[in-house]
Amino acid sequence: LDNKIDNIENNLNNKIENVRTELKSDIASVSNEVALVRKDMEINKMELNSQLIKITSKLESSFKLHYWMFGTVITLFVGIF
């Protein structure tokens, strides 16, 4: 009877160890995936920042042109009337 109990205990310990090692490998794999997602997010953030800078500079130049055109039109109206 003691032999059977020891045998069952050893089997249970082996199963627990197997589950523990599987969990460790799963945790390591999830950790790697999280690191990859973080890197992708950083890259996307940098790309978004550069696109925002480009759009802002285009808008600024467009506004300068519109201000110049608006000023010219007002000057012409004042000059004519």
FIKOLKOL-79599 format. One record per residue (C-alpha): residue number from 1; residue in three letters; x, y, z. Coordinates in steps of 0.2 Angstrom, whole numbers. Last residue first. Layout:
REM residues N
<r num="NUM" residuo="ALA" px="X" py="Y" pz="Z"/>
...
REM end
This chain:
REM residues 81
<r num="81" residuo="PHE" px="-69" py="508" pz="-269"/>
<r num="80" residuo="ILE" px="-56" py="501" pz="-281"/>
<r num="79" residuo="GLY" px="-41" py="503" pz="-269"/>
<r num="78" residuo="VAL" px="-50" py="496" pz="-254"/>
<r num="77" residuo="PHE" px="-56" py="482" pz="-264"/>
<r num="76" residuo="LEU" px="-39" py="478" pz="-271"/>
<r num="75" residuo="THR" px="-31" py="479" pz="-253"/>
<r num="74" residuo="ILE" px="-45" py="467" pz="-247"/>
<r num="73" residuo="VAL" px="-41" py="455" pz="-261"/>
<r num="72" residuo="THR" px="-22" py="456" pz="-258"/>
<r num="71" residuo="GLY" px="-24" py="453" pz="-239"/>
<r num="70" residuo="PHE" px="-35" py="438" pz="-243"/>
<r num="69" residuo="MET" px="-22" py="431" pz="-255"/>
<r num="68" residuo="TRP" px="-8" py="433" pz="-242"/>
<r num="67" residuo="TYR" px="-19" py="425" pz="-228"/>
<r num="66" residuo="HIS" px="-23" py="411" pz="-240"/>
<r num="65" residuo="LEU" px="-5" py="408" pz="-244"/>
<r num="64" residuo="LYS" px="0" py="409" pz="-226"/>
<r num="63" residuo="PHE" px="-14" py="397" pz="-221"/>
<r num="62" residuo="SER" px="-8" py="384" pz="-235"/>
<r num="61" residuo="SER" px="10" py="385" pz="-228"/>
<r num="60" residuo="GLU" px="4" py="382" pz="-210"/>
<r num="59" residuo="LEU" px="-7" py="368" pz="-216"/>
<r num="58" residuo="LYS" px="7" py="359" pz="-225"/>
<r num="57" residuo="SER" px="18" py="361" pz="-210"/>
<r num="56" residuo="THR" px="5" py="353" pz="-199"/>
<r num="55" residuo="ILE" px="2" py="339" pz="-211"/>
<r num="54" residuo="LYS" px="20" py="335" pz="-212"/>
<r num="53" residuo="ILE" px="22" py="336" pz="-193"/>
<r num="52" residuo="LEU" px="7" py="325" pz="-190"/>
<r num="51" residuo="GLN" px="14" py="312" pz="-202"/>
<r num="50" residuo="SER" px="30" py="312" pz="-193"/>
<r num="49" residuo="ASN" px="21" py="309" pz="-176"/>
<r num="48" residuo="LEU" px="11" py="295" pz="-183"/>
<r num="47" residuo="GLU" px="26" py="286" pz="-190"/>
<r num="46" residuo="MET" px="34" py="288" pz="-172"/>
<r num="45" residuo="LYS" px="19" py="281" pz="-164"/>
<r num="44" residuo="ASN" px="17" py="267" pz="-176"/>
<r num="43" residuo="ILE" px="35" py="262" pz="-172"/>
<r num="42" residuo="GLU" px="32" py="263" pz="-154"/>
<r num="41" residuo="MET" px="17" py="253" pz="-155"/>
<r num="40" residuo="ASP" px="26" py="240" pz="-166"/>
<r num="39" residuo="LYS" px="39" py="239" pz="-152"/>
<r num="38" residuo="ARG" px="26" py="237" pz="-139"/>
<r num="37" residuo="VAL" px="18" py="223" pz="-149"/>
<r num="36" residuo="LEU" px="34" py="214" pz="-150"/>
<r num="35" residuo="ALA" px="37" py="215" pz="-132"/>
<r num="34" residuo="VAL" px="20" py="208" pz="-128"/>
<r num="33" residuo="GLU" px="23" py="194" pz="-140"/>
<r num="32" residuo="ASN" px="39" py="190" pz="-131"/>
<r num="31" residuo="SER" px="30" py="190" pz="-114"/>
<r num="30" residuo="VAL" px="17" py="179" pz="-121"/>
<r num="29" residuo="SER" px="30" py="166" pz="-126"/>
<r num="28" residuo="ALA" px="39" py="167" pz="-109"/>
<r num="27" residuo="ILE" px="22" py="164" pz="-100"/>
<r num="26" residuo="ASP" px="18" py="149" pz="-111"/>
<r num="25" residuo="SER" px="35" py="142" pz="-108"/>
<r num="24" residuo="LYS" px="33" py="144" pz="-89"/>
<r num="23" residuo="LEU" px="16" py="137" pz="-90"/>
<r num="22" residuo="GLU" px="22" py="122" pz="-99"/>
<r num="21" residuo="THR" px="36" py="119" pz="-86"/>
<r num="20" residuo="ARG" px="23" py="120" pz="-72"/>
<r num="19" residuo="VAL" px="11" py="108" pz="-80"/>
<r num="18" residuo="ASN" px="25" py="96" pz="-83"/>
<r num="17" residuo="GLU" px="31" py="98" pz="-65"/>
<r num="16" residuo="ILE" px="13" py="95" pz="-58"/>
<r num="15" residuo="LYS" px="12" py="79" pz="-69"/>
<r num="14" residuo="ASN" px="28" py="73" pz="-62"/>
<r num="13" residuo="ASN" px="23" py="77" pz="-44"/>
<r num="12" residuo="LEU" px="6" py="67" pz="-47"/>
<r num="11" residuo="ASN" px="16" py="52" pz="-54"/>
<r num="10" residuo="ASN" px="28" py="53" pz="-39"/>
<r num="9" residuo="GLU" px="13" py="54" pz="-27"/>
<r num="8" residuo="ILE" px="4" py="39" pz="-36"/>
<r num="7" residuo="ASN" px="20" py="29" pz="-35"/>
<r num="6" residuo="ASP" px="23" py="33" pz="-16"/>
<r num="5" residuo="ILE" px="4" py="29" pz="-12"/>
<r num="4" residuo="LYS" px="6" py="12" pz="-22"/>
<r num="3" residuo="ASN" px="22" py="8" pz="-13"/>
<r num="2" residuo="ASP" px="14" py="12" pz="4"/>
<r num="1" residuo="LEU" px="0" py="0" pz="0"/>
REM end
